[in-house]
Amino acid sequence: MKRIVIKQIMLGLAVSALVAGGMPLATAQTTAGSDAQTAQPGATGTAKPTKAERKAARKQARAKKNAELKKLEDAGYQPSRDDPNYPSDLQKAQKKAGIGTGASQ
């Protein structure tokens, strides 16, 4: 009987440790940074964007990249062509289109 009780206690401690280990660390920071959060109501910092917000962000990023590619193509860059002068052609098209260098992206 004593072994069963010890096993139950150990199981309870193990489960508690797993649950406590899975808790976000932000709960410990809320007490230390509570002044900063009260100064700016609504600024949670740990809030995840909703699915609709992520979708809108992806759509906006895709539109930006497509517009940039269109500018490069209008400046003479052909991405589908197997070009031995690839980097220099792309850089020349970027200068002509007024787009930043490709190395920073």
Backbone as numpy.savetxt, mean C-alpha at the origin, in Angstrom:
# Nx Ny Nz CAx CAy CAz Cx Cy Cz
-7.30 -36.91 37.56 -8.11 -35.73 37.56 -7.25 -34.46 37.56
-6.15 -34.53 38.31 -5.26 -33.39 38.40 -4.60 -33.09 37.05
-4.30 -34.14 36.28 -3.69 -33.96 34.96 -4.64 -33.24 34.01
-5.91 -33.56 34.07 -6.90 -32.94 33.19 -7.01 -31.44 33.51
-7.03 -31.10 34.76 -7.11 -29.70 35.16 -5.87 -28.93 34.69
-4.71 -29.54 34.85 -3.47 -28.89 34.41 -3.47 -28.71 32.89
-3.94 -29.72 32.17 -4.02 -29.62 30.71 -4.98 -28.52 30.29
-6.11 -28.38 30.98 -7.07 -27.33 30.65 -6.49 -25.95 30.92
-5.77 -25.82 32.01 -5.15 -24.53 32.33 -4.10 -24.18 31.29
-3.28 -25.16 30.91 -2.24 -24.91 29.91 -2.86 -24.56 28.56
-3.95 -25.24 28.21 -4.65 -24.94 26.96 -5.22 -23.53 27.01
-5.80 -23.16 28.14 -6.33 -21.81 28.29 -5.26 -20.75 28.17
-4.09 -21.01 28.76 -2.98 -20.06 28.67 -2.47 -19.95 27.23
-2.40 -21.07 26.53 -1.93 -21.06 25.15 -2.88 -20.27 24.26
-4.18 -20.50 24.45 -5.17 -19.77 23.65 -5.11 -18.28 23.96
-4.98 -17.95 25.23 -4.88 -16.53 25.62 -3.65 -15.88 25.00
-2.54 -16.60 24.97 -1.32 -16.06 24.38 -1.50 -15.84 22.88
-2.17 -16.78 22.21 -2.41 -16.62 20.78 -3.32 -15.44 20.50
-4.36 -15.29 21.28 -5.29 -14.18 21.09 -4.59 -12.85 21.38
-3.84 -12.80 22.47 -3.14 -11.57 22.83 -2.07 -11.23 21.79
-1.44 -12.24 21.23 -0.42 -12.01 20.20 -1.01 -11.50 18.91
-2.26 -11.82 18.66 -2.91 -11.38 17.44 -3.53 -10.00 17.54
-3.55 -9.42 18.72 -4.14 -8.09 18.90 -3.24 -7.05 18.25
-3.82 -6.03 17.64 -2.99 -5.00 17.03 -2.26 -4.18 18.08
-1.06 -3.76 17.72 -0.24 -2.98 18.64 -0.76 -1.56 18.78
-1.68 -1.15 17.93 -2.20 0.20 17.99 -2.94 0.46 19.29
-3.44 -0.58 19.94 -4.15 -0.37 21.20 -3.21 0.14 22.27
-1.96 -0.27 22.24 -0.99 0.22 23.21 -0.59 1.66 22.90
-0.64 2.05 21.66 -0.25 3.38 21.27 -1.36 4.40 21.49
-2.59 3.97 21.60 -3.67 4.93 21.74 -3.59 5.67 23.07
-3.11 5.02 24.11 -3.00 5.72 25.39 -1.85 6.72 25.36
-0.76 6.38 24.70 0.38 7.29 24.64 0.10 8.44 23.68
-0.58 8.18 22.58 -0.84 9.22 21.59 -2.26 9.72 21.62
-2.93 9.62 22.76 -4.33 10.03 22.83 -4.48 11.53 22.66
-3.47 12.32 23.08 -3.55 13.76 22.93 -3.55 14.15 21.45
-2.74 13.46 20.66 -2.66 13.77 19.24 -3.97 13.41 18.54
-4.59 12.34 18.97 -5.84 11.94 18.33 -6.99 12.83 18.74
-7.00 13.34 19.95 -8.08 14.22 20.36 -7.95 15.58 19.71
-6.72 15.97 19.34 -6.53 17.25 18.69 -7.11 17.24 17.28
-7.11 16.08 16.63 -7.65 15.97 15.29 -8.73 14.90 15.28
-9.97 15.29 15.50 -11.03 14.29 15.49 -11.21 13.70 14.10
-11.45 12.42 14.06 -11.64 11.74 12.78 -10.36 11.23 12.16
-9.21 11.60 12.69 -7.93 11.14 12.15 -7.52 9.90 12.93
-7.81 8.74 12.37 -7.52 7.50 13.09 -6.15 6.97 12.78
-5.63 7.18 11.59 -4.29 6.72 11.25 -4.22 5.24 10.93
-5.03 4.42 11.57 -5.00 2.99 11.31 -6.21 2.55 10.49
-7.05 3.48 10.09 -8.24 3.13 9.32 -7.83 2.65 7.94
-8.36 1.52 7.54 -8.08 0.98 6.22 -9.08 1.57 5.24
-8.63 1.86 4.02 -9.58 2.37 3.03 -10.59 1.30 2.66
-11.77 1.74 2.32 -12.81 0.79 1.95 -12.52 0.21 0.58
-13.27 -0.80 0.23 -13.08 -1.46 -1.06 -13.33 -0.48 -2.20
-14.35 0.36 -2.05 -14.67 1.35 -3.09 -13.54 2.37 -3.23
-12.95 2.77 -2.11 -11.83 3.73 -2.16 -10.62 3.11 -2.83
-10.33 1.85 -2.52 -9.19 1.18 -3.17 -9.43 1.03 -4.66
-10.66 0.71 -5.03 -11.00 0.56 -6.45 -10.85 1.89 -7.18
-11.32 2.97 -6.55 -11.20 4.29 -7.17 -9.74 4.70 -7.31
-8.92 4.37 -6.30 -7.50 4.70 -6.36 -6.81 3.93 -7.48
-7.15 2.65 -7.63 -6.57 1.85 -8.72 -6.99 2.40 -10.08
-8.26 2.78 -10.18 -8.77 3.30 -11.44 -8.08 4.61 -11.80
-7.87 5.47 -10.81 -7.19 6.73 -11.03 -5.73 6.51 -11.43
-5.05 5.58 -10.77 -3.65 5.29 -11.10 -3.53 4.72 -12.51
-4.47 3.85 -12.88 -4.46 3.27 -14.22 -4.69 4.35 -15.27
-5.61 5.27 -15.02 -5.88 6.35 -15.96 -4.66 7.25 -16.12
-3.95 7.50 -15.01 -2.74 8.33 -15.06 -1.66 7.65 -15.90
-1.44 6.34 -15.68 -0.42 5.61 -16.44 -0.79 5.54 -17.92
-2.08 5.32 -18.22 -2.51 5.26 -19.62 -2.33 6.60 -20.31
-2.60 7.71 -19.60 -2.40 9.04 -20.17 -0.92 9.29 -20.43
-0.07 8.85 -19.49 1.37 9.01 -19.67 1.88 8.20 -20.86
1.38 6.97 -20.99 1.77 6.14 -22.13 1.31 6.76 -23.44
0.12 7.34 -23.45 -0.40 7.99 -24.66 0.49 9.17 -25.04
0.94 9.95 -24.05 1.84 11.07 -24.33 3.15 10.57 -24.93
3.69 9.48 -24.37 4.93 8.93 -24.89 4.77 8.42 -26.31
3.65 7.76 -26.57 3.40 7.26 -27.93 3.26 8.42 -28.91
2.61 9.51 -28.48 2.48 10.68 -29.34 3.83 11.34 -29.59
4.77 11.16 -28.65 6.11 11.73 -28.79 7.03 10.83 -29.61
6.53 9.68 -30.06 7.32 8.83 -30.94 7.76 7.51 -30.35
7.44 7.23 -29.10 7.85 5.97 -28.48 6.88 4.87 -28.88
7.43 3.72 -29.27 6.61 2.56 -29.66 6.98 1.39 -28.75
6.18 1.13 -27.71 6.54 0.09 -26.75 6.49 -1.33 -27.31
5.72 -1.56 -28.35 5.60 -2.91 -28.88 6.74 -3.27 -29.83
7.53 -2.31 -30.22 8.63 -2.55 -31.15 9.83 -3.11 -30.41
10.49 -4.11 -31.00 11.72 -4.67 -30.44 12.87 -3.78 -30.90
13.25 -2.86 -30.02 14.18 -1.81 -30.39 15.52 -1.99 -29.69
16.61 -2.05 -30.43 17.93 -2.16 -29.78 18.33 -0.88 -29.05
17.70 0.25 -29.38 18.00 1.53 -28.73 16.95 1.87 -27.67
16.43 0.83 -27.01 15.30 1.00 -26.09 15.47 2.12 -25.06
16.49 2.13 -24.25 16.50 3.16 -23.21 16.60 4.57 -23.79
17.42 4.74 -24.81 17.60 6.09 -25.35 16.34 6.57 -26.06
15.62 5.69 -26.75 14.37 6.08 -27.40 13.32 6.50 -26.38
13.22 5.75 -25.31 12.25 6.09 -24.27 12.61 7.41 -23.60
13.89 7.61 -23.31 14.30 8.86 -22.68 14.08 10.06 -23.60
14.31 9.85 -24.90 14.08 10.93 -25.86 12.59 11.28 -25.92
11.74 10.26 -25.89 10.29 10.50 -25.91 9.84 11.17 -24.61
10.45 10.81 -23.49 10.10 11.44 -22.22 10.47 12.92 -22.22
11.63 13.25 -22.75 12.03 14.66 -22.84 11.07 15.43 -23.74
10.73 14.82 -24.87 9.85 15.47 -25.83 8.45 15.67 -25.26
7.98 14.69 -24.49 6.62 14.76 -23.91 6.60 15.57 -22.62
7.77 15.85 -22.06 7.82 16.60 -20.80 7.49 15.76 -19.59
7.76 14.47 -19.67 7.49 13.53 -18.57 8.80 13.25 -17.87
8.75 13.03 -16.52 9.96 12.75 -15.75 10.66 11.49 -16.21
11.85 11.27 -15.71 12.64 10.12 -16.12 12.00 8.84 -15.63
12.19 7.75 -16.34 11.62 6.46 -15.99 12.30 5.81 -14.81
13.52 6.24 -14.47 14.24 5.61 -13.36 13.60 5.92 -12.02
12.89 7.02 -11.90 12.29 7.38 -10.61 10.95 6.69 -10.40
10.45 5.95 -11.37 9.15 5.31 -11.24 9.26 3.85 -11.01
